[in-house]
Amino acid sequence: MKKKRKTKLSKIIRKQQIQQFVLVMATFAILFISLGMIVFHTFESNTYNGIDHGIDKQIKDIRDSPKVIGQPQIHAPGQDDKQQPAQNSPQPKAPFQTSILIYNSKKELVNKSGLGNRYSVLKNVPMRKSDLNKKINITINNMNFRTELIKVSKDNNNDAYAGKYVMVVQNFDNQMESLESFEHILIVSFGIFWLISLVLSYLLTKITMRPIIRSWKQQSEFVNDAAHELRTPLAIIQGKMEYMLTKPNDTIIEQAEPISVSLDEVNRLNSLTNSLLELARADQSTTKMSFQIVEPESFLADPIKPFKDIVESQKKHYSYDIKEKVSLNVDRDKIKQLLIILLDNATKYTPEGGTISIADKVDNGKYYITVSDTGVGISDEDKQKIFGRFYRVDKSRTKATGGHGLGLSIAKQIVKSHHGKIFIEDNHPQGSKFIVELPIKHKR
């Protein structure tokens, strides 16, 4: 049954890990895609803004043309006045940038001679009045152009432009090559980072799921152990009650033994329930604490001294040495509960003739309380688990000692709430030491 339960839990954990992995991977994917789109769009916008800025500047120069004396000549930008290439010259191999096309009202190109060998390409640029004052992208002979058509006022100083349609044509093959190269680099880069993100997703899933898995396992074990602990006394009580029902005519004296056993189990259930409630409150940080500045001797005597009679009645030796004069910011009742748990634990597992002792000391600005015994001792393996809930070093002695394995868990929670530490050491030559470390408010 236990193996089956573990298998089921493993399947649930595995399913959650896969879901977490997919979620993290999808998050990385959305992040990379969004980032890529933003970067590419920004680069593309800046590229087109640069092209449009050049076109706008050219249009401004056309509209603000100075007064021309003599016959105006319209040349392609950068063309020497002395060089007038024939209209039928071959198409240039090198890409060119800005050209100006002038049309009359009949859509006829009037500056053919000024275009030189560019005419063979630019003659294919469509002139549509519907595109007036719009920036349009066109492709001619695998060349990319961005154009804007304007209507120049008849009052323009340059007669070549006045009253005509003028189109500014900007070649942007270089920019397109840059865009394509950038897009290729972006895709390759994000592809590499995507592969890296898969590894990171897997690692992040394992890291983030680790405390969840540990919590699930602890919760599962806690519920199963709690159910087991509750089942035993309930079964005993049920058995005793059913037995008494078979003896309806017996007196209370005659049924004293089953009644006494039932009451013992009820007390055990009450103790277990209170311990479970205290741990649950500690887990949810709802335990009310009442901190105050006190000296150890003023509140440690109450839980310590009564144990002397208990220990000596069991033919064991008991000693205590509380002498440090320091001020601690603690909840007195919780610290008392802590010491009772540790002393009770030491008393249970110390045989006759053994010694139980409690002492304190100050070291490196910390206050230490040590509860030691000469009992059976605790193995190194058990030291790692001793503060776990329902964990007992010797489960066969549970009935004899009356414990249910929650005492040390509660002790650890108390120490944690005081920002302290609790740990175990071997008490040579035999036994164990439980050492509690608490911060000092100030030393007197």
C-alpha positions, 0 to 999 in steps of 0.5 A: 500500500505504501509503495502504491501511494509513493508511485501515485505521488511520483506520477503527480509530481512528474505531471506537475514538473512537466506542466511547470516546464512547459509553462517556463518554456512558454514564458521564455518563448513569449519573452523572446518573440516579443523582444525580437519583434520589438527590436526588429520593429524598432530597427525597421522603423529607424531605417524607414525614418532615415529614408523618409527624412531624406525624401522630405528634405528633397521635397522641401528643397524642391518647394523652396527652390531659388530663382533660376536665371536662364534655361533650367537643367534638371539632373539626377543628383550627383550627375556632372553637368558636362555629362549627359548620358544617353537615354538608352545607356545600360542599366547601372550595376551599382545601386543608386539613391535619390532621383527626381522625376518630373511629369506634366499634367498628361503624366509624361516624363519631361526630364528624361535627359536629366536621368541619364542611364537611370532612365531605363529603370525609372521609366517603369515607375508608375505615376498615379495621381491617387498616390499624391503626398503618399510614401509608396514602396515599389519594386522594379527589376528586383530593386526597391524604391520608396517614392512620394509624388507631390504637386508643385505650385505654379509660383515655384521659383524653378520653372522646371518644377512650377505647376508640374508633378514631381516624384522623389524616388529613393532607392533603399536596397542597401537598407533592405540588405541591412534589414534582411541581415539583421533579421537573419542574425536576430533569428539565429541569435534567438534560436540559440537563446531558445535552446539555452532557454530549454536548458534553463527551463529544465533547471528552473523547473527542478529548482522551483519544484524542489520545495514544492515536492518536499512540501508535498512529501512532508504533507503526505507523510504528515497526513499518513502518520497522523492518520496512523497515530489517530487510528490506534487509540480510536481502535482501542477505544472502539474495542473497549466500548464494544466489549463493555456493550457485551456486559450490560449488567456489569458494574463500573468497578467490574469494567474499570480496566476498559474504562481506564484504558479508554480514558488513557487513549482519550488523553493521548488523542487530546495530546496528539490533537493539541500538538497537531494544532500547534504545528499547524499554527506554526506552519501558518505563522498564526501562533501568538507570541508574547516576547519580553526581556528576561533573565534565564534564571527567572523563568528556567527554574519553573520547568527544571526543578519539577523534573528533579523529583521525576528523574530521581523517582526513576532512579536516575541522576539529575543536575542543572547549572544555570548561572549566566546573567544575560537578558533574552527577548523570549516568550517565557511560556514557549521556552518552558515548553521547549525545555519540558520537551527536551527534558522529557525526551532525555528522561524517557530514553535514559536507563536507570542509573543514567544522568540527565543534566541541563546547563547554560553558557554564553559564547560569541554573543549567543546564549546556549542551553544544553540538555544532555543525557547518558541514554541510548544515543542517536545515530548520525542518520537519525540526527538528520531526521530527528526533528521530523514530524512523527519520527522516532528513533525506536518505534518499538518503544512508542507504547512504553514511552507514550510519545507520538513523535511530535515533541522535537518538531514542536521544539524546533518550531519554538526555537525557529520563532525565537530566531535561534537554532537547535542541534544535536551532538554526541554526549561522550562516552554515551548519550546525546546533547540537545543544544539550543542557541538563542540571541542575546538582547544584551549582556549584563 
